[in-house]
């Protein structure tokens, strides 16, 4: 797989496209369809979380690119609540996107997306963080959950 394809935003966009395609094929199926603005608000919360976390990367002057070795361990801000706030933000956006169509079937893609992100990005990142920051990362890992 080309390196530019193996980035979380590409996986998110591909999953969002799949959610859209499934929703178009199956149609609305929720017995409690959310107003469109609720789905948009859910996506905005995810987007806000991603921006908050991205600012932390900028302030720490470390890479946000998943396959690179970071120069700093970020443990404050959004990272004090989740070790992976940007991936959590992606999941929140994906849930909002699915809710926008009022269809249940696309939600089967959410756990698949989480699994892909964990295998492709989180596990290798945690290996790099452990190698780079040792006990400091272990202490952070013991007090901060992976997702929420």
NURO-350548 format. One record per atom (N, C-alpha, C, O): residue in one letter; z, x, y. Coordinates in steps of 0.1 Angstrom, whole numbers, plus 5000, padded with zeros to 4 digits. Each point is the difference from the previous one (the first is absolute). Layout:
! residues N
AZXY;...
This chain:
! residues 148
X500050084988;X500049925012;X500050095012;X500850095001;X498349885009;X500050085012;X501449995007;X500649905000;X499850215007;X501350005006;X500149905011;X501149945002;X497950035006;X500149905010;X500149864995;X500549915007;X499250074980;X500249874994;X501449984994;X500549894999;X500250224999;X501350004994;X501150005011;X500850095000;X499149825009;X501049985010;X500549865000;X499349914997;X502050075006;X500649864999;X499349905008;X499849884995;X499750145017;X499249905007;X498849954993;X499649885001;X499750214992;X498849964992;X500449914989;X499449904997;X501750134996;X500549924989;X500549865006;X499749904993;X500950105019;X500449875006;X498849925003;X500049884997;X499050185009;X498849925004;X499349954988;X499549895000;X500450194990;X499349954987;X500849894994;X499449904995;X501950115005;X500849894995;X499949875008;X500049894995;X500050135019;X499849895008;X498749934998;X499949885000;X499050204998;X498749944997;X500149924987;X499349904999;X501450164991;X500149934987;X500849875002;X499649904994;X501550105013;X500749885003;X499149895006;X500149894997;X499150165013;X499149905007;X499049944990;X499849885000;X499650214992;X499149954990;X500649904990;X499449904997;X501850134998;X500649914991;X500449875007;X499849894994;X500750125018;X500349885007;X498849915003;X500149884999;X498850185003;X498749935003;X499649934987;X499549895000;X500750174988;X499649954987;X500949894996;X499649904994;X501750115009;X501049914994;X500449895010;X500449894996;X499450145017;X500449905010;X501549995002;X500850064993;X499649865017;X501449985003;X500849944988;X499449914994;X501750145003;X500849954989;X501549995002;X500749954992;X499750095020;X501449995003;X500449865003;X499349945008;X501850014987;X500449875003;X500749995014;X500349905005;X500050225000;X500750015013;X499250105009;X500550105004;X498249864999;X499250095008;X500750045013;X500449915007;X499650214995;X500650055013;X499049985011;X498850014998;X501749975014;X499150005012;X499450145001;X500750104997;X498149915008;X499350135001;X500850105008;X500050124997;X500749835013;X500850095009;X501250064993;X500450115003;X500149824986;X501150064992;X499550124992;X500650105000;X498249884994;X499450114993;X499750125009;X500250114997;X499349865015;X499750105010;X501350075004;X500050125002;X501149815000;X501350055004;X500550104989;X500550115003;X499349854984;X500450094989;X499250135001;X500650114998;X498149885004;X499250125001;X500450085012;X500050134999;X500449815012;X500450075012;X501350084997;X500250115005;X500749834988;X501350064996;X499650134992;X500650115003;X498549884988;X499650114992;X499450115009;X500250124998;X498949845011;X499450095009;X501050075009;X499950125003;X501149805002;X501050065008;X500850114993;X500450105005;X499949874982;X500850094992;X499250134998;X500550115001;X498249884997;X499150114998;X500050095013;X500050124999;X499949815012;X499950085013;X501450075002;X500050115004;X501149824993;X501350065002;X500150134991;X500550105005;X499149894983;X500050114991;X499150115004;X500350125000;X498549855005;X499050095004;X500550085013;X499850125001;X501049815007;X500650075012;X501050114995;X500150105006;X500649874984;X500950094994;X499350134995;X500550115002;X498449874992;X499250124996;X499650085012;X500150125000;X499449815011;X499650075012;X501150085006;X499950115004;X501349824997;X501250065006;X500550124992;X500450105006;X499449904981;X500550114991;X498950114999;X500350104995;X498549875011;X498950105000;X499750044986;X499950124997;X500049784994;X499750034986;X498849914996;X499649915007;X499850124982;X498849934996;X500349864994;X501049984994;X498149935009;X500149874995;X499049984988;X500049904993;X499250205005;X499050004989;X500750024987;X500750104998;X499249804992;X500750004988;X499950134991;X501050044994;X497950025006;X499850114990;X500350145006;X499750104994;X500849905018;X500450135006;X501550025000;X500849904999;X499750225001;X501450035000;X500649985014;X499550065009;X501549864992;X500649985013;X500850125005;X500550084992;X499649935021;X500850115006;X501449965004;X500950085004;X499449794995;X501349945003;X500349884991;X499149934996;X502250055001;X500449894993;X500549905010;X501050025007;X498449864993;X500349895009;X501049914994;X499749944989;X501550055017;X501049914994;X500649905009;X500949924997;X498550085015;X500549905011;X499049895002;X498950004995;X501549915014;X499149895003;X499749924988;X500949964993;X497950005005;X499649924989;X500350074987;X500349934990;X499750205010;X500350084988;X501549994996;X500350054989;X500549905019;X501449984996;X500249884992;X501149984994;X497949935006;X500149884992;X499150004987;X500449944990;X498650145011;X499050014989;X499450144999;X499750055011;X500250014977;X499450135000;X498549995002;X499350105003;X500249784996;X498549985001;X499749885009;X499449904996;X501050115017;X499849885009;X498549975002;X499749885003;X499450214997;X498649975002;X499449934988;X499349915002;X501150134986;X499549934988;X500649865000;X499449914996;X501950085008;X500649875001;X499349915010;X499749884998;X499950185013;X499249935010;X498749954995;X499649895002;X499850204990;X498749964993;X500249884992;X499149915000;X502050084992;X500249894991;X500349875008;X499549904997;X501250125014;X500349885009;X498749955006;X499849885000;X499350215004;X498749965006;X499249924989;X499449905002;X500650164986;X499349944989;X500549864996;X499249914998;X502150075003;X500649874997;X499649905011;X499649894997;X500550165016;X499549915011;X498549964999;X499649895002;X499650214994;X498649984998;X499849894989;X499149915002;X501650114987;X499849904989;X500549865004;X499449904997;X501750095011;X500549885005;X499049935009;X500049885002;X499250205005;X499149945010;X499049914993;X499549905006;X500250124981;X499049924993;X500649894992;X499349924994;X502050085005;X500749894993;X499749994985;X500049894994;X499750225000;X499750014986;X501050084993;X500550115005;X499949854983;X501050074992;X499450124992;X500650105000;X498349884994;X499450094991;X499950145006;X500250104993;X499449925020;X499950135005;X501350085000;X500050135001;X501149804998;X501350075000;X500250094988;X500950085000;X498349904989;X500250094989;X499650145003;X500350094993;X498949925018;X499650145004;X501150085007;X499950125001;X501149815004;X501150075007;X500750104991;X500250115004;X500349844984;X500750104991;X499050114996;X500450114997;X498349865001;X499150104996;X499850105011;X500050124998;X500049845015;X499950095011;X501250095001;X499950125002;X501349824996;X501250085000;X500050104989;X500450125002;X499249854986;X499950094989;X499050125003;X500450114998;X498549855008;X499050115004;X500650095010;X499950134999;X500749825011;X500650085011;X501150094994;X500150125003;X500749834988;X501150084994;X499450114992;X500550125001;X498549854991;X499450114991;X499250105008;X500250124998;X498949835011;X499150095007;X500750085012;X499650115003;X501449835003;X500550065012;X501550025000;X500450125003;X500549784994;X501450025001;X500550114991;X500850095004;X498949904983;X500550104991;X499650155003;X500950085001;X497849945002;X499650145005;X500750045013;X500450115001;X499849795008;X500650045013;X501550044997;X500550095006;X500249834986;X501450034997;X500150144993;X501050075002;X498049964989;X500050134994;X499950115011;X500850104999;X498349885010;X499850105011;X501350015009;X500450115003;X500249775000;X501250005008;X501150074993;X500850075007;X499449914981;X501050064992;X499850155000;X501050085001;X497849974996;X499750145000;X500350075014;X500450115001;X499249815009;X500150065014;X501449995006;X500450105007;X500349794990;X501349985006;X501250004991;X501249995004;X498650024983;X501150014990;X501149905001;X499849884999;X501450185003;X501249925000;X500049905012;X500649894999;X498850155012;X499949915011;X499349874997;X500449895003;X498550134990;X499249884995;X500849924989;X500049885001;X500650194990;X500849944990;X501149915006;X500249894996;X500550165014;X501049925007;X499449885007;X500649894999;X498350135008;X499349895006;X499649894990;X500249885002;X499250174987;X499649914989;X501149924994;X499949884997;X501350185003;X501149934994;X500649895009;X500749914995;X499150115018;X500649905009;X498949905006;X500449905006;X498350124991;X499049925006;X499149954989;X499450084992;X500449795007;X499249944989;X498550035003;X499650035011;X499649974978;X498650035001;X499349905008;X499250035009;X501049844989;X499349895007;X500949945011;X499850025012;X501249904983;X500949945010;X501449994994;X500949955006;
